[in-house]
C-alpha cells in the first residue's frame, strides 16, 4: 500500500456514528485556527485573559510541520479542548500505524515516536465536524460542498482537504489546490449553520456571511488567530518566527542558509540600517568639516 492509499484509508476509518458530533455545550467558545505544532504561540494565546472560562476548540491541524507537536497535544489535553480532524492529524495516524507495522514513516514524521497512548486515543477519536446548536456553529477543518446542506452527505475526505470549488456540468467539484477557474468555497456557503474552518493559510483570515476561516499562517511567521463566541471577536498573537518558508525545502545547505536569513532578518535588518545611518552621519560630518 502506498502513502496516499494509507492516507485515504485512515481518513475514512472513524466509525460513521463518531464522524459528526453534536455538542450541547452552551457557554463561551474560543475557536483556534491551525496551530501546526507552534506550542509557544498557542500557550501565549491560551493565557490571554479574554479566553478565561471559555471552551477551547481547534479547527484541526493542531500538529505537524512546526517545532513542538507533542507540546500542542499536551496543551490541548490540559485545557480539555475539543478538536476536529484535519489532514495532518490523519497523516500522523498513518505514520504511527506504519511505525507499528515496522515500516519507516517519512522523515518529517519522525517526531511521532514520542506519541503516548493518550495522544493516540485523542487523535483517533477526533470527529470530522462538531456542531454547537446553541451558537448555530459547525466546526470543520477544510470546507464543505456548498451544494450539499446535510452534513452526512458530505464526503469526509473533502472536509479535511478542500480549499476551492470548480464548476463542472453545473456541479461543484472540490479542489485541494487552486486550479484555473476555481474559487474559494466559503463565500458560496449558505448555511444553515455558520461554518468555522482553517486549512487555507494562503488566503488567511476569511470573513464571509456564513463562514469564517481562521488559518492565518502562524507556521509561516504570521499570526495564530482565535474567534471568541458569542462575542464574535477575533484575537491573535504574533508568531515567534517563520518555522516553514513556503517553496523552500526543509533540508539542504541552500535551504538552511535561506531559512537562517529569514529567521535572523528581524534582528539583522534594524542593526544594518542603524549602522548605515551612523556611517552616513559620520560621512556627512566629515564633509561639513572639510
N, C-alpha and C positions, 0 to 999 in steps of 0.2 A: 504493500500500500504506500502510495506517495504522500507527501506532506499535505497537499490540497485535499486529497480524499479523506485523510485522517481529520483534517480541519472541519470538513463538511459533516462527517460522521459525528464528531464531538458537538458541533453546533446544534444537531438535531437530537442529541441523546437525552436531554432532560425530558422527563415524563410530561405528557400533554397537560395533566392536571396542575403541574407546577410552573408552567410556562408564563402564565399571566396571573399575577397576584392582585387581589383587591384588598387594600388596607382600610380598616375602619378608623385609623388614626385621624383625629380632627384638630389637633393642635398645630403649632407653628412648624414649618419646614424650612430647612436650608438645603437647597439642591445645588450640588457642586459639580462643575464641569470636569473634563478629562484631566486627571492628575498625572498619569503616566510615571508613577514612581518618584515624583518630586515631593518627598516627605517633609522637607524643611518648609516649603511654601504651604503645604497642607496644614502642618501644625500651626504655622503663623495665622492662617485663615481661621482655623478652629478655635483659636484663642481670642478672637475678636469678641468684644462684649455683646455685640448685636446678635450673636449666634446663641448665646447662653439660653438653655432650655429648649431649643428647637431640635426636632428630629433631623438627624443628618441623613441625606440621601445622595448617592452618587449616580451619575449618568453612565457609568461604565468606563472602561479603560483606566481603572484605578492603578493598574500595574503595567510594567514593561516599558522599555526604552530608556527610562530615567534612571537616576542613581540609586534609589532605595525602595524597591517594590515591597520588600519584606516590611520595612518601616511603615509603609502606607497601609498594608494589610493589618498590621498591629494597631494602627490608629483607628481604622475602620471598626475593628473588634472592640477596642477600648471605648469608643463612643456609641457602640451598639447600632452602627449605621446600617441602613438599607442600601442596596445597590442593585442595578440591573446588569445583565450580562452584556459585555462588549466584545468586539472581535479579539481584543488582546487577552481577555480572560479565557476565551476559548483556546487561543493559541498556547497559553500557559498550560491549560489542562492537557492539550495534545502533547506538549513537551514532557509533562510529568508522566503521562501514560507511556511514552516512548522510553523514558528512563526506567520505568517499572519493568518494561519488557526487555531491558538490557541493551536498548539502542541509544545511540548518542543523539540528543536533540541538536538543533542548530546552535552555534556558539553564543548567539545573542540570548539564548535561554539558559545559559549556564547557571544563573542565579537560582533557578528552580530547584536545585539540590538542597536549598535552605528551607523549602516549604515544610511546614509542620502539618500534622494531621488535621489540626483545627483550620489552618489556611485552606487545605484541600476541601474540607467539608464546606467552608464558606463559599469557595469558588464553584463547586459542583452544584450548589443549590441556588445559584443566582437565577432569578426569572428573566424573561425577555422584556417584560413590562410590569410596572406597578401603577395601579390606578388608585388615586385618592378621591373618592366620590365627593367628599365634603368640599374639596377645593376645585372639583372638576378638572383635575390634572392627571395626565398619564405620563410616566417617565419611560422613555426608550433610549437606546444608545445612539442609533444612527438615523432612523427615519421610518416612515410608513408610506404605503402606496396611497396617494390622495384619492384614488377612485374606490377604495375599499374602506368602509366605515367600521365594520365589525372586526374586532381585534383578532379573533380566532381564524379569520380568513386571510390574515396577513402571513406572508412567508417569513419564518423566523430568520432565515439566512439574510434576507433583505434588511431586517430590523437591526442587524449588527454590522452591516457593510455599506448600505446605500448612502449616497450623497445627492445624486441628481436623478431626474427622470427625463426620458426621451420619448416623444410621441411617435408611435408606430401603429398604423392601421387604427387610428382613433383610440388607442390604448396607451397607457404609460408603461414604458419599460424601465425597470430600476437600474441605475448605473452606480457602480462603486466609485468611479473616477469620471471627471468631466469629459464629455465627448462632444463632437460637433453637433450643435443643435440642442444639447441637453441643458436643463435649467434646474435650479435648486427645488427640492420638493416642498420645503416648509411654507412658502407663500401660497401654495396651492391647497394646503390642508384646510378643510372647512369644519373640522370638529366631528362629533360633538364635544370631545374633550380638548382642552388646551394641552399640547404636547411639549415637554421639555426634553431636550436631547443634547448630544455632543457630536464627536466624530469628525468635525469639519473645521480644523484649525486654520485652513487657508481662508475661508470666509470669515472666521472669527465670530464675534457676537452677532447673533441673528435675532432681530425683534420683529416678528410677524404677528398678524392679528390673532392667529390661533396656534402659534408655535414659537418657542424660544430656544435658540441654540447657544450653548454655554461653553463650547470649546474655544478658548481664547489663547491657546498656544503657549501655556506655561513651559512646556518641554522645550520650546524653541526660543526661550528668553523673553516671552511676552508676559501674560498675566494668568493667574488662576482665579476664576470668577465663580461666584455663587449667587443664586436667586433666593431671596427671603420671601416666604409665603406665610400669611396672606398679604404682607405689606407690598408685595410686588416691587421689591427694592433690590438692586444689584450691589454687591460688594466684591472687592477683589484685592489681591496682593500681587506685587511685582515679583517676577521670577528672579532668583539669585543670579542666574546666568543662563546662557543658551546651552542646554545639555546635548542637544542634537541640532545640527545645521542642515536644513533640507538640501538634498542634492550632493552632499559630501559623504563619501563612505566612512564607516566608523573606524576603519583600520588603515594603516599605511603611513609612511613618513610624511607625504604631502598632505594627507587628510589631517594628521595630528598637528602639523605646522599651521594649517589654516584654522583648525579648531582652537589652537592656543592663541592665535592672533585675535579671534573673536572674543575669547574669554578675557584676554588681557586688555582689549581695546578700551573698555570703560575707564581703566586705570591709566593706561599709557597715553591716550589722546589728550586728556587735560594737562598732563605733565609736559607733553610735547608742545602744546600751544603756549603753556606758561614759559617754557624755555625759549620759544621763538619770540614771544613778546619781550622777554628780558633781553634777548640778543638784539632785537630791533631797537629797544630803548638805549642800549649801550652804544650801538652804531649811530643813532640819532644824536646822542650827547657828544660823541666824538666828532661828528660832522659839525655840530654847532660850535665846538671849541676850537675848530681849525681857524 
